[in-house]
Amino acid sequence: MSKALELIKAHERYRRKTINMISSENVMSPAALRALATDLTGRYSIRPEYYGGTRVIKELWEYVEELAAKLFRAEHVIVEPISGHVAALLVSHTFAGRGKLATIPRECGGYPGYQPSRIPDLLGIELIQLPSTSEYLLPLVEESVELIRREKPDLLVLGGSLILFPHPVKELSEAVHEYGGVVAFDASHVLGLIAGGEFQDPLREGADLIYASTHKTFPGPQGAIVLTRDGDIYERLLPNLYHKLVDNIHLNRLGALAITLEEMARFGRQYARRIVENAQELAKSLDSLGIPVKAKDKGFTRSHQVILDIPDGGRREEIRDRLEECGIITDADTRLGTNEVSRRGMGRREMRKIARLICEAMNGGDPRKIRREVQALLRRFSKIKYC
């Protein structure tokens, strides 16, 4: 066997023995996973078409757009961006290039790509940071409206990387639309919850568009999608796609996305409901065991995320590494996501058990003993559900 195949198999063996609580990851169904390893992988197609041999590819592409428009009640769909970051670049350049962009600061849950040295620096954008709360990871409505009316940002981006509760889309959109600005909602983390009707509905609340990655609570392939009901917004985005931000859009991703959209149309409501129920149960259980969790007085969470209330510094990395030693995978923000464990069929009872294992790990329990319990739990939930 080649060294590359050995490493791939080693990775898969390792991850099968761990509980994945990373909020920005998920598992695809077997059918969606198979779609990635098809002839589409090596093919090209663009708009307007340049290549031959794309008759069926065009049909698949249109089918993906049709499914997404129906599921999210949008009029226009763009699936060309190959990542959520590329979608953020597309939206930011189109509506705020050399202008002003307002969003939530990183320390209050905002996307790291909107730190001053990242997308704003690349695109020559003036960044305006909304007054926000780090406890609830939300913009402060009155202060943000006042700032928006004073600064008049060309683009307002709501949503974020750490997101526990719905954002005040309606209130802030009204302020932005007073002077003709554009409102985008970064739904990368909560797209699956929006599809299942379990979070908020930004397009009905005033957002001009949604952009999102397609592999977090939405359990599809890595990639991105942009959704809007506004034909003018759609037309302004299109010229910035081909040979600017995309060329080969990875057509095998469209096949896997189509299958996942079919699955979410059928099972999305059940799946999204289970994700949120599990997150709330996990948060309550951790709190009852003495583990500090953010936003206790607001019910901890209404999303897939549970965020441990750990001060900045090396302690978070220590907790991440300690949990991994015990077979529980998370990130350096100490975010715990219930999207993958929910797709494996786990429920509230399992969340209580996972909370206990996390508590034992953080309090110096024997890693070998905890890993054995982790693996015993995983053996009961080896099949992907909601597909």
C-alpha positions as CSV (number, residue, x, y, z in Angstrom):
1,M,0.0,0.0,0.0
2,S,1.2,3.5,-0.7
3,K,2.3,5.8,2.1
4,A,-0.5,8.2,1.2
5,L,-3.2,5.5,1.5
6,E,-1.7,4.3,4.8
7,L,-1.9,7.8,6.3
8,I,-5.5,8.3,5.1
9,K,-6.5,5.0,6.6
10,A,-4.7,5.9,9.8
11,H,-6.6,9.2,10.0
12,E,-9.9,7.4,9.5
13,R,-9.1,4.8,12.2
14,Y,-8.1,7.5,14.6
15,R,-11.2,9.6,14.1
16,R,-13.5,6.6,14.4
17,K,-12.3,6.2,17.9
18,T,-13.1,9.8,18.9
19,I,-16.2,11.8,19.7
20,N,-16.1,14.9,17.4
21,M,-17.5,18.0,19.1
22,I,-16.0,20.5,16.6
23,S,-18.8,22.9,15.7
24,S,-17.5,23.6,12.3
25,E,-17.4,20.0,11.1
26,N,-19.8,17.3,10.2
27,V,-20.1,13.9,8.5
28,M,-21.7,13.4,5.1
29,S,-24.0,10.5,4.4
30,P,-22.5,7.5,2.5
31,A,-24.3,8.6,-0.7
32,A,-23.0,12.2,-0.5
33,L,-19.5,10.9,0.3
34,R,-19.5,8.6,-2.7
35,A,-20.5,11.5,-5.0
36,L,-17.1,13.1,-4.3
37,A,-15.3,10.2,-5.8
38,T,-16.9,10.3,-9.3
39,D,-15.9,11.4,-12.8
40,L,-17.1,14.9,-11.9
41,T,-13.9,15.3,-9.8
42,G,-11.7,16.0,-12.8
43,R,-14.1,18.0,-15.0
44,Y,-14.6,21.7,-15.7
45,S,-17.7,23.8,-16.4
46,I,-18.2,27.5,-16.2
47,R,-20.9,30.1,-17.1
48,P,-21.2,31.0,-19.9
49,E,-20.1,27.6,-21.0
50,Y,-16.7,27.2,-22.6
51,Y,-16.1,23.4,-22.3
52,G,-17.8,20.6,-24.2
53,G,-19.1,17.5,-22.5
54,T,-21.1,19.3,-19.9
55,R,-24.7,18.5,-20.9
56,V,-25.5,16.5,-17.7
57,I,-23.3,18.7,-15.5
58,K,-25.6,21.6,-16.5
59,E,-28.6,19.6,-15.5
60,L,-27.1,18.7,-12.1
61,W,-26.0,22.3,-11.5
62,E,-29.6,23.6,-12.2
63,Y,-31.0,20.9,-10.0
64,V,-28.8,22.0,-7.1
65,E,-29.9,25.6,-7.5
66,E,-33.6,24.5,-7.7
67,L,-33.3,22.4,-4.5
68,A,-31.6,25.2,-2.6
69,A,-34.0,27.9,-3.7
70,K,-36.9,25.7,-2.5
71,L,-35.4,24.7,0.8
72,F,-34.4,28.3,1.8
73,R,-37.2,30.1,0.0
74,A,-34.8,32.1,-2.1
75,E,-35.1,33.4,-5.7
76,H,-31.5,33.2,-6.6
77,V,-28.7,30.8,-5.7
78,I,-24.9,30.9,-6.2
79,V,-23.0,27.7,-5.5
80,E,-19.7,28.6,-7.2
81,P,-17.6,29.7,-4.1
82,I,-15.5,26.8,-3.0
83,S,-15.4,27.8,0.7
84,G,-17.2,30.1,3.1
85,H,-14.2,32.3,3.1
86,V,-14.3,32.7,-0.7
87,A,-18.0,33.5,-0.3
88,A,-17.1,36.2,2.3
89,L,-14.6,37.6,-0.1
90,L,-17.2,37.7,-2.9
91,V,-19.8,39.5,-0.8
92,S,-17.3,41.9,0.8
93,H,-15.6,42.9,-2.5
94,T,-19.0,43.3,-4.3
95,F,-20.6,45.5,-1.7
96,A,-17.8,47.1,0.4
97,G,-14.7,47.0,-1.7
98,R,-12.8,50.3,-0.9
99,G,-15.7,51.2,1.3
100,K,-17.0,50.5,4.8
101,L,-17.9,47.1,6.3
102,A,-19.5,46.8,9.8
103,T,-19.5,43.5,11.7
104,I,-19.1,42.0,15.1
105,P,-15.6,42.0,16.6
106,R,-13.7,38.7,16.8
107,E,-13.7,38.7,20.6
108,C,-17.6,38.8,20.5
109,G,-18.0,35.9,18.1
110,G,-17.2,37.6,14.7
111,Y,-15.5,35.7,11.9
112,P,-11.7,35.8,12.2
113,G,-11.5,36.7,8.5
114,Y,-13.0,40.1,9.3
115,Q,-10.1,41.1,11.6
116,P,-8.5,44.3,10.3
117,S,-5.4,42.5,9.0
118,R,-7.4,39.9,7.0
119,I,-10.2,40.6,4.4
120,P,-10.4,44.3,5.2
121,D,-6.7,44.7,4.6
122,L,-6.8,42.6,1.4
123,L,-9.7,44.5,-0.1
124,G,-9.0,48.0,1.2
125,I,-12.1,48.1,3.3
126,E,-12.6,50.3,6.3
127,L,-13.7,48.0,9.2
128,I,-16.3,49.2,11.6
129,Q,-16.8,47.0,14.7
130,L,-20.3,46.9,16.2
131,P,-20.7,47.4,19.9
132,S,-21.2,43.9,21.1
133,T,-21.4,41.6,24.2
134,S,-18.8,38.9,24.7
135,E,-21.1,37.0,27.1
136,Y,-23.9,36.5,24.6
137,L,-21.9,37.0,21.4
138,L,-24.5,39.5,20.1
139,P,-24.4,43.1,18.8
140,L,-25.9,45.6,21.2
141,V,-29.0,46.9,19.3
142,E,-29.3,50.5,20.3
143,E,-25.6,51.3,20.3
144,S,-25.2,49.5,16.9
145,V,-28.1,51.3,15.3
146,E,-26.6,54.6,16.4
147,L,-23.2,53.6,15.0
148,I,-24.7,52.5,11.7
149,R,-26.6,55.7,11.3
150,R,-23.5,57.7,12.0
151,E,-21.0,55.7,9.9
152,K,-23.3,54.5,7.1
153,P,-21.4,51.3,6.3
154,D,-21.8,50.0,2.7
155,L,-22.2,46.5,4.0
156,L,-23.3,45.1,7.3
157,V,-22.4,41.4,8.1
158,L,-24.3,39.6,10.9
159,G,-23.8,36.0,11.9
160,G,-20.5,34.8,13.2
161,S,-18.1,32.0,14.1
162,L,-19.2,31.8,17.8
163,I,-23.0,32.1,17.7
164,L,-25.4,31.0,20.4
165,F,-28.5,33.1,19.7
166,P,-30.3,34.7,16.7
167,H,-28.9,38.0,15.7
168,P,-31.0,41.3,15.6
169,V,-31.3,41.2,11.8
170,K,-34.6,43.1,11.7
171,E,-33.5,46.0,13.8
172,L,-30.1,46.5,12.3
173,S,-31.4,45.9,8.7
174,E,-33.9,48.7,9.1
175,A,-31.1,51.2,10.0
176,V,-28.9,50.0,7.1
177,H,-31.7,50.2,4.5
178,E,-32.5,53.8,5.5
179,Y,-29.5,55.0,3.4
180,G,-29.4,52.1,0.9
181,G,-26.7,49.9,2.4
182,V,-26.6,46.1,2.1
183,V,-27.1,43.5,4.8
184,A,-25.5,40.0,4.6
185,F,-25.9,37.2,7.1
186,D,-23.0,34.8,7.5
187,A,-24.9,31.6,8.1
188,S,-21.9,29.3,7.9
189,H,-22.4,27.7,11.3
190,V,-26.2,27.7,11.4
191,L,-27.2,27.0,7.8
192,G,-28.6,23.6,8.7
193,L,-30.6,25.0,11.6
194,I,-32.0,27.7,9.2
195,A,-32.9,24.9,6.7
196,G,-34.7,23.0,9.5
197,G,-36.5,26.1,10.8
198,E,-34.8,25.9,14.2
199,F,-32.9,29.2,14.4
200,Q,-33.9,32.4,12.6
201,D,-34.9,33.2,9.0
202,P,-32.5,36.1,7.9
203,L,-34.0,36.6,4.4
204,R,-37.5,37.1,5.9
205,E,-36.1,39.3,8.7
206,G,-34.4,41.9,6.5
207,A,-31.1,40.5,5.2
208,D,-30.5,41.1,1.5
209,L,-28.5,37.9,1.2
210,I,-27.2,34.9,3.1
211,Y,-23.8,33.3,2.5
212,A,-22.6,30.2,4.2
213,S,-20.3,27.2,4.1
214,T,-22.1,23.9,3.5
215,H,-20.4,21.5,5.9
216,K,-21.2,22.5,9.5
217,T,-24.8,22.2,10.8
218,F,-25.6,21.7,7.1
219,P,-24.0,18.3,6.6
220,G,-22.7,18.6,3.1
221,P,-19.4,18.8,1.3
222,Q,-16.9,21.6,2.0
223,G,-17.9,24.5,-0.1
224,A,-20.3,27.5,0.0
225,I,-23.6,28.9,-1.1
226,V,-25.1,32.4,-1.5
227,L,-28.8,32.9,-1.3
228,T,-30.9,36.0,-2.0
229,R,-34.5,37.0,-3.0
230,D,-33.2,40.2,-4.6
231,G,-32.4,40.1,-8.4
232,D,-30.3,43.3,-8.2
233,I,-28.1,41.8,-5.4
234,Y,-27.7,38.6,-7.5
235,E,-26.7,40.5,-10.6
236,R,-24.1,42.6,-8.8
237,L,-22.5,39.4,-7.5
238,L,-22.2,37.5,-10.8
239,P,-19.4,39.6,-12.5
240,N,-17.1,38.9,-9.6
241,L,-17.2,35.2,-9.9
242,Y,-15.4,33.7,-12.9
243,H,-11.6,34.2,-13.2
244,K,-11.7,36.6,-10.3
245,L,-12.6,34.5,-7.3
246,V,-13.4,31.1,-8.9
247,D,-12.4,29.1,-12.0
248,N,-12.8,25.4,-11.4
249,I,-15.7,25.2,-8.9
250,H,-15.0,21.5,-8.0
251,L,-18.0,19.9,-9.7
252,N,-17.9,16.7,-7.6
253,R,-18.9,19.0,-4.7
254,L,-22.2,19.8,-6.6
255,G,-23.1,16.1,-6.7
256,A,-22.6,15.8,-2.9
257,L,-24.4,19.0,-2.3
258,A,-27.4,17.9,-4.3
259,I,-27.7,14.7,-2.3
260,T,-27.4,16.6,1.0
261,L,-30.1,19.1,-0.1
262,E,-32.4,16.2,-0.9
263,E,-31.7,14.8,2.6
264,M,-32.3,18.1,4.3
265,A,-35.5,18.6,2.5
266,R,-36.8,15.3,3.9
267,F,-35.1,15.1,7.3
268,G,-33.8,18.7,8.0
269,R,-36.5,19.6,10.6
270,Q,-36.0,16.5,12.7
271,Y,-32.2,16.8,12.4
272,A,-32.1,20.6,13.3
273,R,-34.4,20.0,16.3
274,R,-32.2,17.2,17.6
275,I,-29.1,19.4,17.2
276,V,-30.5,22.2,19.3
277,E,-32.1,19.9,21.9
278,N,-28.7,18.2,22.3
279,A,-26.8,21.4,22.7
280,Q,-29.2,22.6,25.4
281,E,-29.0,19.3,27.2
282,L,-25.2,19.2,27.0
283,A,-24.9,22.8,28.3
284,K,-27.2,22.1,31.3
285,S,-25.4,18.9,32.1
286,L,-22.0,20.6,32.0
287,D,-23.3,23.4,34.2
288,S,-24.7,20.9,36.7
289,L,-21.3,19.3,36.9
290,G,-19.6,22.6,37.7
291,I,-18.1,23.3,34.3
292,P,-18.5,27.0,33.5
293,V,-20.7,27.6,30.3
294,K,-21.5,30.9,28.7
295,A,-24.9,32.6,28.7
296,K,-26.4,30.5,31.5
297,D,-29.0,33.3,32.3
298,K,-30.3,33.1,28.7
299,G,-30.6,29.3,28.6
300,F,-27.0,28.7,27.3
301,T,-27.7,28.3,23.6
302,R,-30.3,28.2,20.8
303,S,-27.8,26.9,18.3
304,H,-25.6,23.9,17.9
305,Q,-22.8,25.5,20.0
306,V,-22.0,25.3,23.7
307,I,-19.2,27.5,24.7
308,L,-17.2,26.9,27.8
309,D,-16.7,30.1,29.8
310,I,-12.9,29.9,30.0
311,P,-10.7,33.0,30.1
312,D,-8.4,33.8,27.1
313,G,-4.9,32.3,27.3
314,G,-3.2,28.9,27.3
315,R,-5.8,27.2,29.4
316,R,-8.1,26.8,26.4
317,E,-5.4,25.0,24.4
318,E,-4.7,22.9,27.4
319,I,-8.3,21.9,27.7
320,R,-8.5,21.1,24.0
321,D,-5.4,18.9,24.2
322,R,-6.5,17.2,27.4
323,L,-9.9,16.4,25.8
324,E,-8.2,15.0,22.7
325,E,-6.0,12.8,24.9
326,C,-9.3,11.4,26.3
327,G,-10.8,10.9,22.9
328,I,-13.0,14.0,22.6
329,I,-12.2,16.4,19.8
330,T,-12.8,20.2,20.1
331,D,-11.1,23.5,19.2
332,A,-9.1,26.2,20.9
333,D,-12.2,28.4,21.5
334,T,-13.6,25.6,23.7
335,R,-16.7,25.5,21.5
336,L,-18.6,22.2,21.7
337,G,-20.8,21.5,18.7
338,T,-23.6,18.9,18.7
339,N,-24.0,18.7,14.9
340,E,-22.0,15.6,14.3
341,V,-23.0,13.6,17.3
342,S,-26.6,14.4,16.5
343,R,-26.2,13.1,12.9
344,R,-24.9,9.9,14.4
345,G,-28.2,9.5,16.2
346,M,-27.1,10.5,19.7
347,G,-29.7,12.2,22.0
348,R,-30.1,13.8,25.4
349,R,-29.0,10.7,27.3
350,E,-25.8,10.6,25.4
351,M,-25.2,14.3,25.9
352,R,-25.4,13.8,29.7
353,K,-22.8,11.0,29.3
354,I,-20.5,13.2,27.1
355,A,-20.8,16.0,29.7
356,R,-19.7,13.6,32.4
357,L,-16.7,12.4,30.3
358,I,-15.7,16.0,29.6
359,C,-15.9,16.8,33.3
360,E,-13.8,13.8,34.2
361,A,-11.2,14.7,31.5
362,M,-11.0,18.4,32.6
363,N,-10.6,17.3,36.3
364,G,-7.7,14.9,35.7
365,G,-9.5,11.6,35.1
366,D,-7.6,8.6,33.7
367,P,-7.4,9.1,29.9
368,R,-7.3,5.4,29.2
369,K,-10.5,4.8,31.2
370,I,-12.3,7.8,29.5
371,R,-11.2,6.6,26.0
372,R,-12.6,3.2,26.7
373,E,-16.0,4.8,27.6
374,V,-15.8,7.0,24.5
375,Q,-15.2,4.0,22.2
376,A,-18.0,2.0,23.8
377,L,-20.4,4.9,23.2
378,L,-19.2,5.3,19.6
379,R,-19.8,1.6,18.8
380,R,-23.5,2.1,19.5
381,F,-23.7,5.0,17.0
382,S,-21.7,3.9,14.0
383,K,-24.3,4.7,11.3
384,I,-25.1,8.1,9.9
385,K,-28.8,9.2,10.4
386,Y,-31.1,11.6,8.7
387,C,-30.2,10.4,5.3
